[in-house]
Amino acid sequence: MNSFIKDSPFEDIYLKGMDVNIHLLAKGDKKGIPLILLPGITSYCYSFAQLMKQIPDEYYCISMDVRGRGTSSWPDQGYKLKNYVDDLLLVINYLVSNPVAPILVGHSMGARIAAAFASEYPKLVSGLVLIDPPINGPGQREVYPNPLEEMFLKQKQAVEEGQIGLFRSYLPPEFTEEQVQQRAEEYRNVSEAAIIESYESLLKEPFHAHLKNVSNPVCLLAAEFGDTIREEELSLIQRMNQVIETQRIKGVGHMIYKEDPASVVSATIAFINKHIAPITS
């Protein structure tokens, strides 16, 4: 049994594309304002399950298994921003009958996907909620706080080899047994090729250029801990695009939506009420 979804009903949706098939996890009113949840580099659709439980059913929440994760297709290559953006078009096409364009809610890598998508297709979304996006890219910070080999690949290898004790040693000591099992499930549900190429994309593909080009309303939530976005980097983001509203979430690290889901839900609904709901009423 999936430890992320012990007591909550979700609907599975499968979309067939030319190159990949995409799996979605859905909850809520199909006629409500749609939210598309986009996971980080080593997460998948079920990673958002606890967050989805706290979002009122008046919204239509869709959590996406991006390529290389969960039960979506796992190609050998093709994990650049353009690939993820093209796949997201399949989900937009599925939602086209909804009178409100979806809000993209992305964490980490998912936030970068959301910004790239809105930069290219502004008419297809209503707004963005970006949760602690890595700000690396050409001309910006070169080193990501979490190293590819020492963190991601070693952790995945331990899970694949069934060395849960070793895997547990890589995680924060305060993790409960349930959190350890959930993190292991995430690693089982992401391909190594996806981790490696997505990490390379994170370091070398532009993010700020996309973010500067976004014309939709944006709410950016930055973690207090984890060193993903420093104060001067947050100030730069605020200066370069006036549509971006930023908020520093206190007392949490990079996994904001897991450590403090209530704050993420509260910020998201406040953002919707300010920018989206007045348009739909």
N, C-alpha and C positions, 0 to 999 in steps of 0.2 A: 504494500500500500504506500502511495506517495505521502511522505510525512508533511508535505506542504499543504495538503488539502484533505485533512481528516474529516471535516464536518461541513464543508461548503460546496454547494452545487455549482458547477461550471459547465458550460457548453463547449464542446470541441468543434472547431470549424477547420476545414481543409480547403485550401485554394490551390489550383493547378496552374502553373505558369509554363512558359516555354522552356525555361532552363531549370527551374526549381519548383518544388511544391512547398507551400507554407502552411504551418499549423498555427492556429490561434486558440486562445483560451478566453471565453467570453462570459460576461455576467451583467445583469441589469436589463433595463428597458431598451429594446432595440430602437424605439422611437426617440429616445433621450439623446442628449448631447453626447457624441461619441468621444471617448478618450482612447488613444492607442498608446500602450505602454511598451517601451523599447528597452531591452535589457543591456547590461554591460557585457564586457568581453567574456567572462566566464559564468554568466548567468543565462537563464532561459525563462520560458513563459511562466512556469510555476514559481519562480523566484518572487514574483509580484503577488502571490496568492494572499498573503496576510494583508497587504496594502489594499487589494481589491475588496476584501471583506469589509474594510472600513469606509469604502466609498459608497454613498447611498445608491440604492437601486434605480433611482430616477435617471442616473447616467448609464450610458452603454459602454462598459469597460472591455477593452480587448487587449489582452497581453499577447505579444507576438514572439513566437520562436523564430528569431532571425536565422538566416541560413547558417548551417553548421552547428545548430543547437536543437535540442529536443527532438521532435518528430518531423521537423522540416528537413529538406534535403541537405545532405552533407557533401558538397562537391569537394574535389581535391584542392581546388584553388578558386580564387574569385572572392576575396574578403576585403575589398577596398570599399571606400564610401560609396562610390558609384554603384557597386553591386547591391549594397544594402538599400540604397535609394531606389533602385529599379524594383527591388522586391517589395518595397513599401507601396509602390504604385498598385500592386495587386490588392492590397488591403484597402486602399483608397477606392479602388474600383468596386470592391465588395460593398462599400458604404455609400455609394453614389446616390442612392435613393433618399438618404437622410438629408433633410433640408439644411442641416448645420454641418459645415465642414469640420472634420475632427480636430481635436487638440492633441498634439504629440507630447507625450510625457516620457522623456528619455533619461535614463541613468547612465552616467559615465560614457562609455562608447555609444550607448543609445542616444545620449544627448547630442553627441557629435553627428549622428545619423539624422536626428531631427533637424538640426541647424542646416545641414547640407540639403535636406529635402526642402525645407521652407525657402531656402535661398534660391532654389531652382524652380519650385512650384508653389509660389506664395498664394495663389488662388485656391489651392486644394486643401489648405489648413486654416483654422481659425486662430491658432495661437500655439505657443510652445511653453512647456514647463521643463526646464533643463536642470537636472539634479547632479551637481558636482561634476561637470564635464572636465576631462583632462584638457589643459590649455597648451599642450605641446604642438609643435608644427614648425615649418620653415621660418627661421628668424625669431622664433620664440623659445621658450624653455626646451632644452634638448633631452633632459633626463626625466623619465617618469618615476614617481616615488616607489612603485612596485616593480622590481626587476623581473624580466621575462623568465629567465632560467631559475633563479633562486626562489622565486615565489610560484608563479603559475605552472611551469612545466614540472617542477619537482613535486608539487602538490598533486597534479594530475597523475603523474607516474605512480605515486604512492597509492592513490585510489585505484588505479587500474591494476596494480599488483596485489591489491587486497591488504596493504599494510596500513590499516586504519590507525594503529598506535603511532606509527611514524607520521601519518597525515595529521593526527591530532596535535602532534608536537609542533607543527608549523602554524597552528591557529592560536588566537589569543587564549590565554589560560582560563579566562572567565567564560568561555564558550560552554554551553550546556551540551549534554549528549545529543539532544534533539538538534541543536544548531550544527554540531559536527556532522550528523547524518545528513542534514539538509545541504550542507556545503559539499559533502561527498557526492550527493545526488547531482548537484550542479556540475561538478567535474565529469561525472559519467555522461552528462548530457551536452557536452561541448566537444567538438573535434579538435585534436591537436593542431591540425592545419589551420583551423579557424583562429585559434589563439595566436599562433605565430604570425600569420599575415595581418590579422587585425591589430596586433601590437605594433608591427612595422608601420601600418597605416596611421596609428595613433601618434607615432613619432614624426612621420614624414609628410603626411597629407595636411593641407591647410584647414584650419578650423576658424581662425579669426576672420579670414576673408569671407567665409560663408556667413558668419555671425554678423559681420558688418553689413552684409547685403540683405539680411532678413528685414522685411517690412511689417510682419505680423507682430502682435504683442508678445512679449517674452517675459517670463518669470524665471530667474536663475537662482537656484538654491545652492549655496556653497557651505560645505562642512567646516566646522571650527577646527577639527583635527584631520590629520592625514596628508597635509601638504599638497593637496591637489590644486587649489587656487589660493595664491598668496594675496595679501591686501593690495599690493601695487598692481597685480594682474587683474584683480577684480575692479580696481579703479580704471584701468585701461579699457576694460569691457564696457563699463558705464559711460566713458567718454566717447567711445567710437560709435555707439549706436544708442540713440535716445529712446528707442522703443523697449529697451531692456531694463527691467526692474530687477534689482538684486536683493537678496536676503541672506545673511549669514546665520545658519542654524547652529545654535550653541550646544555644546556638550556632546557632539556626535562626530564620528569619523566619516569616511567616504561612503559607507553603506547607509546613508541617511534614511532611506525609505524602510530599512529593516530596524534600525536602532530607534527611530522616532517616526513611525508611520503617521501618527496623529498630526504632527507638524506638517508633513508633506500633504496629507489630505486637506488640512485646514488652509494651507497656502494655495493649493490647487483650486479649491472651491471658491476662495476669496478672489482669485485671479479670474475664474469663470464669471463670477457675479459682477466683477468690475468691467470686464472687457467683452464677454461673450453673451451673457444672459440679457443685457439691455438690447442687444441687436435682435435676439430671438423673440422678445416679448412684444 
